[in-house]
Amino acid sequence: MSERLKEFEQWGEEVIFGRAKGLRASLMRVFLRGASWLFRGLVSLRLNLFKRGWKKQAHLGTMVISIGNITMGGTGKTPVVELFARTLRDRGRKVSILSRGYKSKDLEQAQEWQTKEGCGLINAVDMPKVVSSGQGLELDVRYAGDEPYMLAKNLDKVAVVVDKDRVKAGRFAISELGSDILLLDDGMQFLKIAHSIDIVLVDSNSPFGTGAMIPRGTLREPPRNLCRADYIFITKCRQAHNEKLIKKIRRYNKVAEIIECTHGPVHLENVFTGEIKPLTFLKDKYIAAISGIAVPESFEGKLTDLGANVLFHRTFSDHHSFTQDDIDRFMNRCMRRDTDFIVTTEKDAVRFPKPKELDVEVYFLRIEVDILSGSEVWDKLIARTCDQPSPVDPLLAFEKHRNFT
């Protein structure tokens, strides 16, 4: 992707979120508003095609847990996927995470995989990208994608499989990796696989994004489509009992179990040495922040809340692939401002090239999910999942999801 295209992509995000000002931005928003109505119609048409059975779902014969949202990014999905995978693994299930690997590169040379039965190698066309089979990383972040790479790095004995065709990835995980539970990462809109359980995340700070559909806004589906959720996680809460938001959610889904959770910082970790520092290390420090995430304001707010003085925050578009020049320019700016250290996000850290001159230490902020209310619902969900015989009857999944909005 050329530098000009990257700049346009970042400007497009500024337009969508209302941060870009001026006549050009205003005219673009008018144009995008019209395109949003077209997108809304296409979403409705697609759901109806699945509802009427004119588009078919694959029933993989094992439990499929979809974890997704109705908005573009920013809901804290990856830490929730990690929490699920770790909990299910610790309860003795054989878990595979299925991801599309957003913005990952195609492999220059296909991975080789000996079939489980020892009958030879799998054809490269039929082979998804195996980021991890549960025994360590097998792909570079460029080919895995940042979120799958981060999940594979943090989760021992959990497989991470990447393919745009997640039906193919799921079948591979079952037949070759012996998986008995599939976690469909960002799966709400991926209806080609029948979901056993639908978990939908709603960001407490921006529950319905900008309020408009893609491309004018950040909604992938209208809020009424929350009716498909079995469980709703309200994420990034500052405290429990968000009654006003729950009341809004209940307009669209009266029966889903609701869990409120926070995405809390745990510690700082040096990107290049792995050294861990307590959160108190941020107190009264003059730091620089750098990120390529959907909602950079949330990240900066966490740093400020922890007592850091954020001198400046360099932001890029979500999933930005940092170049050596990006990092070296940023490092030079930090040196000129006499910055104590640099802080980035964990997702950005896996894409962070080492500066030519490492004059300022670079840390990432480790975030984990903590349940504020609904712990009993969480326990029942995990018990329900782990006690489910595997493989499950695919007809059960079909019965559950034959009706769409």
VOROSE-322445 format. One record per residue (C-alpha): residue number from 1; y, z, x; residue in one letter. Coordinates in Angstrom, 2 decimals. Each point is the difference from the previous one (the first is absolute). Example, Ala and Ser with C-alpha at 12.3 -4.5 7.8 and 13.67 -1.06 7.14 Angstrom:
BEGIN
<site 1 <-4.50 7.80 12.30> "a">;
<site 2 <3.44 -0.66 1.37> "s">;
//
This chain:
BEGIN
<site 1 <0.00 0.00 0.00> "m">;
<site 2 <3.37 -1.03 1.45> "s">;
<site 3 <2.77 2.50 0.59> "e">;
<site 4 <2.10 -1.69 -2.69> "r">;
<site 5 <-2.80 0.33 -2.55> "l">;
<site 6 <-0.40 3.68 0.89> "k">;
<site 7 <3.72 0.56 -0.48> "e">;
<site 8 <-0.14 -1.76 -3.38> "f">;
<site 9 <-2.96 2.15 -1.06> "e">;
<site 10 <1.88 3.16 0.91> "q">;
<site 11 <3.11 -1.23 -1.79> "w">;
<site 12 <-2.17 -0.73 -3.05> "g">;
<site 13 <-1.15 3.63 -0.05> "e">;
<site 14 <3.63 1.13 0.24> "e">;
<site 15 <0.83 -2.21 -3.01> "v">;
<site 16 <-2.92 1.34 -2.07> "i">;
<site 17 <0.84 3.64 0.72> "f">;
<site 18 <3.72 -0.56 -0.67> "g">;
<site 19 <1.07 0.80 3.55> "r">;
<site 20 <1.32 -3.51 0.74> "a">;
<site 21 <3.56 -0.56 -1.30> "k">;
<site 22 <2.21 -3.02 -0.50> "g">;
<site 23 <0.01 -3.21 -2.02> "l">;
<site 24 <-3.05 -1.55 1.66> "r">;
<site 25 <-2.11 3.09 -0.75> "a">;
<site 26 <1.25 0.14 -3.61> "s">;
<site 27 <-0.84 -3.67 -0.62> "l">;
<site 28 <-3.45 0.50 1.51> "m">;
<site 29 <-0.63 2.94 -2.34> "r">;
<site 30 <0.91 -2.16 -3.03> "v">;
<site 31 <-2.44 -2.68 1.14> "f">;
<site 32 <-2.76 2.51 0.67> "l">;
<site 33 <0.50 1.58 -3.42> "r">;
<site 34 <-0.99 -3.27 -1.65> "g">;
<site 35 <-3.02 -0.36 2.28> "a">;
<site 36 <-1.07 3.52 -0.97> "s">;
<site 37 <-0.48 -1.03 -3.63> "w">;
<site 38 <-2.27 -2.81 1.13> "l">;
<site 39 <-1.99 2.43 2.17> "f">;
<site 40 <-0.33 2.44 -2.92> "r">;
<site 41 <-1.47 -2.80 -2.13> "g">;
<site 42 <-2.50 -0.95 2.70> "l">;
<site 43 <-1.11 3.64 0.37> "v">;
<site 44 <-0.55 0.28 -3.75> "s">;
<site 45 <-1.91 -3.29 -0.09> "l">;
<site 46 <-2.27 1.03 2.86> "r">;
<site 47 <-0.86 3.34 -1.60> "l">;
<site 48 <-0.82 -1.75 -3.28> "n">;
<site 49 <-2.29 -2.43 1.79> "l">;
<site 50 <-2.01 2.93 1.35> "f">;
<site 51 <0.12 1.79 -3.35> "k">;
<site 52 <-1.45 -2.98 -1.84> "r">;
<site 53 <-2.62 -0.63 2.65> "g">;
<site 54 <1.41 -3.38 1.02> "w">;
<site 55 <0.39 1.34 3.53> "k">;
<site 56 <-3.10 1.80 1.19> "k">;
<site 57 <-0.34 3.32 1.80> "q">;
<site 58 <-2.62 0.68 2.64> "a">;
<site 59 <-2.19 3.07 -0.65> "h">;
<site 60 <-1.17 1.19 3.39> "l">;
<site 61 <-2.50 2.57 -1.21> "g">;
<site 62 <1.63 2.97 1.69> "t">;
<site 63 <3.00 2.24 -0.68> "m">;
<site 64 <3.36 -1.65 0.60> "v">;
<site 65 <3.07 2.26 0.08> "i">;
<site 66 <3.26 -1.92 -0.21> "s">;
<site 67 <3.08 1.68 1.50> "i">;
<site 68 <3.19 -1.89 -0.75> "g">;
<site 69 <3.41 -0.05 -1.64> "n">;
<site 70 <2.23 -2.06 -2.25> "i">;
<site 71 <2.75 -0.34 2.61> "t">;
<site 72 <0.33 -1.64 3.39> "m">;
<site 73 <-0.66 2.52 2.77> "g">;
<site 74 <1.59 3.36 0.58> "g">;
<site 75 <-2.27 2.18 -2.17> "t">;
<site 76 <-1.87 1.58 2.93> "g">;
<site 77 <-3.26 -1.79 -0.72> "k">;
<site 78 <-1.54 0.04 3.48> "t">;
<site 79 <-0.07 3.83 0.39> "p">;
<site 80 <-1.60 0.25 -3.46> "v">;
<site 81 <-2.66 -2.56 0.95> "v">;
<site 82 <-0.63 1.98 3.19> "e">;
<site 83 <-0.34 3.26 -1.94> "l">;
<site 84 <-2.50 -1.57 -2.40> "f">;
<site 85 <-2.06 -1.58 2.75> "a">;
<site 86 <-0.13 3.18 2.08> "r">;
<site 87 <-0.92 2.18 -2.99> "t">;
<site 88 <-2.75 -2.33 -1.22> "l">;
<site 89 <-1.37 -0.40 3.53> "r">;
<site 90 <-0.12 3.77 0.45> "d">;
<site 91 <-1.92 0.24 -3.28> "r">;
<site 92 <-2.68 -2.28 1.42> "g">;
<site 93 <0.93 -3.38 -1.45> "r">;
<site 94 <-0.05 -3.22 1.98> "k">;
<site 95 <3.54 -1.31 -0.47> "v">;
<site 96 <1.52 -3.39 0.72> "s">;
<site 97 <3.69 -0.79 -0.45> "i">;
<site 98 <0.72 -3.57 -1.13> "l">;
<site 99 <3.44 -1.34 0.94> "s">;
<site 100 <1.63 -3.41 -0.11> "r">;
<site 101 <1.56 0.67 3.43> "g">;
<site 102 <3.54 -0.93 -0.94> "y">;
<site 103 <1.76 -1.99 2.76> "k">;
<site 104 <-3.06 0.12 2.25> "s">;
<site 105 <-0.76 -3.02 2.18> "k">;
<site 106 <-3.10 -2.13 -0.31> "d">;
<site 107 <-2.56 0.61 2.72> "l">;
<site 108 <0.14 -2.46 2.87> "e">;
<site 109 <-3.75 0.43 0.40> "q">;
<site 110 <-2.20 1.20 -2.86> "a">;
<site 111 <-1.77 3.34 0.33> "q">;
<site 112 <-3.74 -0.17 0.40> "e">;
<site 113 <-2.17 2.14 -2.24> "w">;
<site 114 <-3.75 0.44 0.16> "q">;
<site 115 <-1.34 0.29 -3.53> "t">;
<site 116 <-1.38 3.34 -1.13> "k">;
<site 117 <-3.46 -1.50 -0.31> "e">;
<site 118 <0.24 -1.46 3.50> "g">;
<site 119 <-0.28 -3.53 -1.34> "c">;
<site 120 <2.72 -1.43 2.19> "g">;
<site 121 <3.78 -0.28 0.07> "l">;
<site 122 <2.18 -0.21 -3.10> "i">;
<site 123 <1.88 -3.28 -0.35> "n">;
<site 124 <3.64 0.47 1.01> "a">;
<site 125 <1.14 -1.43 -3.38> "v">;
<site 126 <-1.88 2.77 -1.82> "d">;
<site 127 <1.17 2.74 2.34> "m">;
<site 128 <2.99 2.21 -0.87> "p">;
<site 129 <1.94 1.69 2.79> "k">;
<site 130 <-1.64 3.31 0.89> "v">;
<site 131 <2.79 2.24 1.28> "v">;
<site 132 <-2.53 2.83 0.30> "s">;
<site 133 <-3.62 0.42 -1.03> "s">;
<site 134 <0.54 3.75 0.23> "g">;
<site 135 <-0.60 0.22 3.73> "q">;
<site 136 <3.46 -0.67 1.39> "g">;
<site 137 <2.54 -2.81 0.01> "l">;
<site 138 <-1.32 -3.53 0.37> "e">;
<site 139 <3.20 -2.02 -0.46> "l">;
<site 140 <3.54 0.02 1.35> "d">;
<site 141 <2.79 0.92 -2.43> "v">;
<site 142 <1.23 -3.60 -0.03> "r">;
<site 143 <-3.24 -1.16 -1.61> "y">;
<site 144 <-0.68 3.12 -2.07> "a">;
<site 145 <3.43 0.60 -1.52> "g">;
<site 146 <1.93 3.22 0.55> "d">;
<site 147 <-1.33 2.07 -2.91> "e">;
<site 148 <-3.71 -0.91 0.43> "p">;
<site 149 <0.34 0.64 3.74> "y">;
<site 150 <1.58 3.41 -0.61> "m">;
<site 151 <-2.71 0.95 -2.50> "l">;
<site 152 <-2.79 -1.09 2.36> "a">;
<site 153 <1.63 1.90 2.87> "k">;
<site 154 <0.22 3.23 -2.02> "n">;
<site 155 <-3.34 -0.14 -1.83> "l">;
<site 156 <-3.20 0.37 1.94> "d">;
<site 157 <-3.18 -1.04 -1.87> "k">;
<site 158 <1.99 -1.97 -2.57> "v">;
<site 159 <-0.16 -3.80 0.05> "a">;
<site 160 <3.13 -2.12 -0.41> "v">;
<site 161 <-0.51 -3.64 -0.99> "v">;
<site 162 <2.79 -2.57 -0.35> "v">;
<site 163 <-0.02 -3.24 -1.95> "d">;
<site 164 <2.24 -1.67 -2.57> "k">;
<site 165 <-3.22 -0.51 -1.96> "d">;
<site 166 <-0.91 3.62 -0.60> "r">;
<site 167 <-3.03 -1.00 -2.07> "v">;
<site 168 <-1.47 -1.46 3.18> "k">;
<site 169 <1.11 3.08 1.96> "a">;
<site 170 <-1.58 2.33 -2.56> "g">;
<site 171 <-3.33 -1.81 0.02> "r">;
<site 172 <-0.03 0.12 3.78> "f">;
<site 173 <0.77 3.74 0.00> "a">;
<site 174 <-2.89 0.67 -2.36> "i">;
<site 175 <-2.60 -2.27 1.57> "s">;
<site 176 <0.86 0.38 3.68> "e">;
<site 177 <1.69 3.39 0.30> "l">;
<site 178 <-2.04 1.83 -2.62> "g">;
<site 179 <3.07 1.17 -1.91> "s">;
<site 180 <-0.53 1.83 -3.28> "d">;
<site 181 <3.71 0.42 -0.86> "i">;
<site 182 <2.71 -2.63 0.41> "l">;
<site 183 <3.68 0.96 0.16> "l">;
<site 184 <2.06 -2.97 -1.11> "l">;
<site 185 <3.25 0.45 1.93> "d">;
<site 186 <2.99 -1.27 -2.00> "d">;
<site 187 <-2.45 -0.99 -2.70> "g">;
<site 188 <1.82 0.27 -3.33> "m">;
<site 189 <0.83 -3.70 -0.14> "q">;
<site 190 <-3.29 -1.13 1.57> "f">;
<site 191 <-2.06 -0.55 -3.15> "l">;
<site 192 <-2.68 -2.28 1.44> "k">;
<site 193 <-2.03 3.17 0.63> "i">;
<site 194 <-0.80 2.29 -2.94> "a">;
<site 195 <1.49 3.45 0.66> "h">;
<site 196 <-2.04 3.12 -0.77> "s">;
<site 197 <3.08 2.25 0.27> "i">;
<site 198 <3.67 -1.04 0.07> "d">;
<site 199 <2.38 2.28 1.88> "i">;
<site 200 <3.67 -0.95 -0.20> "v">;
<site 201 <2.74 1.51 2.16> "l">;
<site 202 <3.52 0.59 -1.30> "v">;
<site 203 <2.75 0.94 2.45> "d">;
<site 204 <1.90 2.99 -1.44> "s">;
<site 205 <3.22 -1.21 1.65> "n">;
<site 206 <-0.18 -3.55 -1.36> "s">;
<site 207 <-2.77 -0.09 -2.62> "p">;
<site 208 <0.68 -3.50 -1.28> "f">;
<site 209 <1.55 -1.48 3.11> "g">;
<site 210 <3.28 -1.79 -0.60> "t">;
<site 211 <-0.87 -0.46 -3.68> "g">;
<site 212 <-0.39 -3.77 0.27> "a">;
<site 213 <-3.06 -2.16 0.62> "m">;
<site 214 <-0.64 -1.93 3.21> "i">;
<site 215 <1.87 -1.87 1.45> "p">;
<site 216 <3.23 1.59 -1.31> "r">;
<site 217 <-1.46 3.49 0.29> "g">;
<site 218 <-3.03 1.84 1.28> "t">;
<site 219 <-2.19 0.23 -3.12> "l">;
<site 220 <-3.30 -1.85 0.29> "r">;
<site 221 <-0.80 0.77 -3.64> "e">;
<site 222 <2.01 1.41 -2.90> "p">;
<site 223 <-0.20 3.81 -0.39> "p">;
<site 224 <-2.05 -0.36 -3.20> "r">;
<site 225 <-2.91 -1.17 2.16> "n">;
<site 226 <-0.41 3.58 1.19> "l">;
<site 227 <-2.30 0.20 -3.01> "c">;
<site 228 <-2.79 -1.35 2.25> "r">;
<site 229 <0.05 3.11 2.18> "a">;
<site 230 <-2.72 2.65 -0.22> "d">;
<site 231 <1.91 2.29 2.36> "y">;
<site 232 <3.69 -0.05 0.94> "i">;
<site 233 <1.20 1.55 3.25> "f">;
<site 234 <3.69 0.86 0.02> "i">;
<site 235 <0.78 -0.21 3.71> "t">;
<site 236 <2.73 1.28 2.34> "k">;
<site 237 <0.85 2.91 -2.31> "c">;
<site 238 <2.35 2.68 1.28> "r">;
<site 239 <-1.50 2.46 -2.48> "q">;
<site 240 <-2.60 0.04 -2.76> "a">;
<site 241 <0.65 -0.29 -3.75> "h">;
<site 242 <2.00 -3.22 -0.14> "n">;
<site 243 <0.10 0.21 -3.78> "e">;
<site 244 <2.61 -2.72 -0.60> "k">;
<site 245 <-1.98 -2.54 2.00> "l">;
<site 246 <-3.29 1.04 -1.58> "i">;
<site 247 <1.57 -0.49 -3.43> "k">;
<site 248 <1.01 -3.55 0.98> "k">;
<site 249 <-3.49 -0.74 1.32> "i">;
<site 250 <-1.54 1.29 -3.24> "r">;
<site 251 <1.86 -2.72 -1.91> "r">;
<site 252 <-2.32 -2.49 1.68> "y">;
<site 253 <-3.16 2.04 0.55> "n">;
<site 254 <-0.78 3.01 -2.17> "k">;
<site 255 <-3.45 0.81 1.40> "v">;
<site 256 <-0.02 -0.46 3.78> "a">;
<site 257 <-0.42 3.14 2.08> "e">;
<site 258 <3.13 0.67 2.10> "i">;
<site 259 <0.13 1.47 3.49> "i">;
<site 260 <3.28 0.87 1.73> "e">;
<site 261 <0.03 -0.09 3.78> "c">;
<site 262 <2.32 -0.03 2.95> "t">;
<site 263 <-0.15 -2.12 3.13> "h">;
<site 264 <0.84 2.74 2.45> "g">;
<site 265 <0.66 -0.31 3.73> "p">;
<site 266 <-2.60 1.78 2.14> "v">;
<site 267 <1.04 -0.52 3.62> "h">;
<site 268 <1.51 -2.43 2.49> "l">;
<site 269 <-2.31 -2.01 2.24> "e">;
<site 270 <0.99 -1.93 3.12> "n">;
<site 271 <-0.69 -3.69 -0.60> "v">;
<site 272 <-1.15 -0.66 3.56> "f">;
<site 273 <-1.47 3.29 1.27> "t">;
<site 274 <-1.32 1.60 -3.19> "g">;
<site 275 <1.84 3.25 0.75> "e">;
<site 276 <0.57 2.02 -3.18> "i">;
<site 277 <3.19 1.93 -0.71> "k">;
<site 278 <0.68 2.38 -2.91> "p">;
<site 279 <2.53 -0.99 -2.63> "l">;
<site 280 <2.39 2.62 1.37> "t">;
<site 281 <0.39 -2.31 2.99> "f">;
<site 282 <2.39 -2.05 -2.17> "l">;
<site 283 <2.36 2.90 -0.69> "k">;
<site 284 <3.57 -0.77 1.20> "d">;
<site 285 <-1.18 -2.98 2.09> "k">;
<site 286 <2.04 -3.20 0.19> "y">;
<site 287 <-2.51 -2.71 -0.77> "i">;
<site 288 <-0.22 -3.70 -0.79> "a">;
<site 289 <-2.30 -1.34 -2.72> "a">;
<site 290 <-1.63 -3.41 -0.24> "i">;
<site 291 <-2.15 -1.29 -2.85> "s">;
<site 292 <-1.34 -3.04 -1.80> "g">;
<site 293 <-0.97 1.47 -3.37> "i">;
<site 294 <0.83 -0.62 -3.65> "a">;
<site 295 <2.20 3.09 -0.51> "v">;
<site 296 <1.61 0.98 3.32> "p">;
<site 297 <2.32 2.48 -1.75> "e">;
<site 298 <-2.99 2.22 -0.80> "s">;
<site 299 <-1.02 0.14 3.66> "f">;
<site 300 <3.52 0.79 1.19> "e">;
<site 301 <0.33 2.68 -2.68> "g">;
<site 302 <-3.11 1.75 1.29> "k">;
<site 303 <1.42 0.09 3.53> "l">;
<site 304 <3.30 1.42 -1.25> "t">;
<site 305 <-1.79 2.60 -2.12> "d">;
<site 306 <-1.86 1.14 3.10> "l">;
<site 307 <3.29 0.74 1.78> "g">;
<site 308 <0.40 -3.13 2.11> "a">;
<site 309 <3.36 -1.68 0.59> "n">;
<site 310 <-0.74 -3.70 -0.54> "v">;
<site 311 <2.49 -1.86 2.19> "l">;
<site 312 <-1.07 -3.40 -1.32> "f">;
<site 313 <-2.93 -1.59 -1.81> "h">;
<site 314 <-1.07 -3.58 0.81> "r">;
<site 315 <-1.80 -1.45 -3.00> "t">;
<site 316 <-2.12 -3.13 -0.31> "f">;
<site 317 <-1.84 -1.63 -2.90> "s">;
<site 318 <-3.26 1.58 -1.16> "d">;
<site 319 <-2.96 -0.67 2.38> "h">;
<site 320 <2.36 -1.49 2.59> "h">;
<site 321 <-1.75 -1.09 3.21> "s">;
<site 322 <2.10 1.58 2.73> "f">;
<site 323 <0.72 -2.24 2.97> "t">;
<site 324 <0.52 1.17 3.53> "q">;
<site 325 <3.64 -1.00 -0.34> "d">;
<site 326 <0.40 2.09 -3.19> "d">;
<site 327 <-1.23 3.10 1.80> "i">;
<site 328 <1.79 -0.55 3.31> "d">;
<site 329 <3.35 -0.55 -1.76> "r">;
<site 330 <-0.55 3.13 -2.07> "f">;
<site 331 <-0.97 2.02 3.09> "m">;
<site 332 <3.17 -1.11 1.80> "n">;
<site 333 <2.10 1.10 -2.94> "r">;
<site 334 <-1.74 3.40 0.01> "c">;
<site 335 <0.73 0.43 3.69> "m">;
<site 336 <3.68 -0.81 -0.50> "r">;
<site 337 <0.24 2.59 -2.80> "r">;
<site 338 <-1.82 2.67 2.04> "d">;
<site 339 <-2.69 0.37 -2.68> "t">;
<site 340 <-2.43 2.93 0.37> "d">;
<site 341 <-2.94 -2.08 -1.25> "f">;
<site 342 <-1.03 -2.72 -2.44> "i">;
<site 343 <-1.97 0.50 -3.22> "v">;
<site 344 <-1.85 -2.67 -1.96> "t">;
<site 345 <-2.61 0.01 -2.76> "t">;
<site 346 <-3.73 0.09 0.60> "e">;
<site 347 <-0.39 -3.44 -1.56> "k">;
<site 348 <2.65 -1.40 2.35> "d">;
<site 349 <-1.48 1.78 3.00> "a">;
<site 350 <-3.12 -2.19 -0.02> "v">;
<site 351 <2.27 -3.08 0.37> "r">;
<site 352 <2.27 1.52 2.62> "f">;
<site 353 <-0.05 -1.82 3.38> "p">;
<site 354 <0.62 2.16 3.04> "k">;
<site 355 <3.61 -0.35 1.24> "p">;
<site 356 <0.46 -1.49 3.45> "k">;
<site 357 <1.90 3.16 0.92> "e">;
<site 358 <-1.24 3.07 -1.85> "l">;
<site 359 <3.11 2.08 0.59> "d">;
<site 360 <-0.09 1.70 -3.40> "v">;
<site 361 <-3.19 1.49 -1.46> "e">;
<site 362 <-1.31 -1.56 -3.21> "v">;
<site 363 <-1.73 2.05 -2.69> "y">;
<site 364 <-1.34 -0.75 -3.46> "f">;
<site 365 <0.15 2.35 -2.95> "l">;
<site 366 <-3.49 0.76 -1.29> "r">;
<site 367 <-0.06 0.22 -3.81> "i">;
<site 368 <-2.78 1.44 -2.15> "e">;
<site 369 <-0.47 0.45 -3.74> "v">;
<site 370 <0.14 3.48 -1.51> "d">;
<site 371 <-0.81 0.52 -3.68> "i">;
<site 372 <2.67 2.08 -1.78> "l">;
<site 373 <-1.49 0.03 -3.50> "s">;
<site 374 <-3.21 -1.32 -1.47> "g">;
<site 375 <-2.35 1.30 2.69> "s">;
<site 376 <-2.62 0.65 -2.67> "e">;
<site 377 <0.33 -3.65 -1.10> "v">;
<site 378 <-0.43 -1.08 3.61> "w">;
<site 379 <-3.14 2.13 0.39> "d">;
<site 380 <-1.49 -1.47 -3.18> "k">;
<site 381 <0.86 -3.54 1.13> "l">;
<site 382 <-1.74 0.51 3.33> "i">;
<site 383 <-2.99 1.64 -1.68> "a">;
<site 384 <-0.19 -2.82 -2.54> "r">;
<site 385 <0.08 -2.55 2.80> "t">;
<site 386 <-2.47 1.71 2.31> "c">;
<site 387 <-2.45 0.93 -2.75> "d">;
<site 388 <-0.14 -3.58 -1.24> "q">;
<site 389 <-3.38 -1.54 0.88> "p">;
<site 390 <0.38 -3.00 2.22> "s">;
<site 391 <-0.23 -2.85 -0.57> "p">;
<site 392 <1.58 0.35 -3.42> "v">;
<site 393 <-0.88 -2.17 -2.95> "d">;
<site 394 <2.50 -2.88 0.20> "p">;
<site 395 <0.04 -0.21 -3.80> "l">;
<site 396 <1.74 3.40 -0.08> "l">;
<site 397 <2.85 -1.42 2.05> "a">;
<site 398 <0.09 -3.03 -2.27> "f">;
<site 399 <0.21 2.14 -3.13> "e">;
<site 400 <2.84 2.06 1.48> "k">;
<site 401 <2.12 -2.97 1.04> "h">;
<site 402 <-0.71 -2.70 -2.55> "r">;
<site 403 <3.35 0.77 -1.68> "n">;
<site 404 <3.30 -0.58 1.79> "f">;
<site 405 <3.54 0.43 -1.15> "t">;
//
